[in-house]
Structure formats: structure tokens, C-alpha cells
């Protein structure tokens, strides 16, 4: 199943005329049928994902693959939120969702890709993040925030301390590394209480250890999708405080 998902996402990447939503919803159906993810909300995924993509289309969001994905005016925003995707690669939908919250704080959003596994903690992942920051600095950006979803959250907690002084804040969505060093910046973690892939206890312990703000939602691993408005509110409140 993991190999099948990888093939599906690679196909999405090379088929530039394919609407992302069609591929992602098909994958959600396959995940539900096969039981690949032992998540309490997996049965709801296809319906909720279909509705989320419908909302994105209503807002005229371009759902074709691209790298990096950008939302907002990078040159004139107060700063940029860099969002690290999770396993299965870079998708427009979660990038757009986090960009809605970032925009409320006058931040543009940039979502680079490091491939299907979302292993941002690897040498390749770190190079991609550093190159993204360097490219944005050349465009005049001076203020950065870092966010990550699932594996992206794990990577963000490990990379932020290595890039100390780069980011003003760290946002974690359903993911963190228990062994990550303190990044020395404000941290927000939004986590599903019933997450079986990134246990809430682990993310809660990390957030407490680094003195961050922890928001727990009644959901599993897909809290950002199934509790989109609550996630949006938590991120907006934290960014604009």
C-alpha cells in the first residue's frame, strides 16, 4: 500500500493537467478500503476531503501540481510562513488551508517539496529548506515562520534548532520529534487527541518541554482536515496575538 501511494503521488507530479483533488480523493478511498492507516477517522476521509477540495475550487484555488506552491504576495507581505508537507508529498490543499490563517497575520505562504516520504530531517530535506529560505531572502523577505504537517512537523522540530535565528515561530500540525532540541522560539502544536501515528502524549510532552502552546482537538491524525476551522482558529489566534 505504501508503494501504491507513492506511485499515485508521482503520477500526480508528472501529470500537470490532473486536478489534485481527484487523485487525493481516490487515495483516500483506497486508504479506507485497505485499512492501511489505523486511524479512527479514516472512514470519513473521502467525504471530508471531497468537501475540502470543493471549498478550494469555490475560492478559485489552482489545484495543479507545482513546486514550490505559493500563496500571497511574497514581496509585500510582513513575512513568509514556510510549510513542510508530510508523507505522500506536497499537496496544494493543506498549503492553501494554512495560507488562509497566515494571511490573517499578513504573511505569505510558501510550500516546498522534498519528495514522497516527507523526510525533511534528511540531508536532502534540510538542503531544500535552506535553499527555500535563501531564495526568499533574495526576493527581499526578512521575516520567516516555519510550519510542518505530520512528517513535516517532525522535520520542522529537528530543523528549527539547526537553523537557529532563521525563524520567528514554529507551528506543528499532527507531528513532532520527541528527541528534538528546544528551538528557542515560540511554538504552537495543534494535535488530534486520538492520533495513532503521532501520539498526542508525545507531541504534548515536546510542547511542554519547549514552553510552547498546545491545542488538542477531538480527532485522529487528520485533525487539520477534519477539524479545519478549529485548526484555522488556533493558528490565527497564535499568529496574531
Secondary structure, DSSP 8 states (H G I E B T S, - for coil): -HHHHHHHHHHHHH-TTS-HHHHHHHHHHHHHHHT-S--TTGGGHHHHHHHHHHHHHHTT---S--SSEEES-TTTSSEEEEEE--TT---HHHHHHHHHHHHHTTEEEEE----TT--TTSHHHHHHHHHHHHHHHHTT---EEEEEETHHHHHHHHHHHHTTTS-SEEEEES---TT----SSEEEEEEETT-SSS-HHHHHHHHHHTT-EEEEESSSTTHHHHTHHHHHHHHHHHHH-
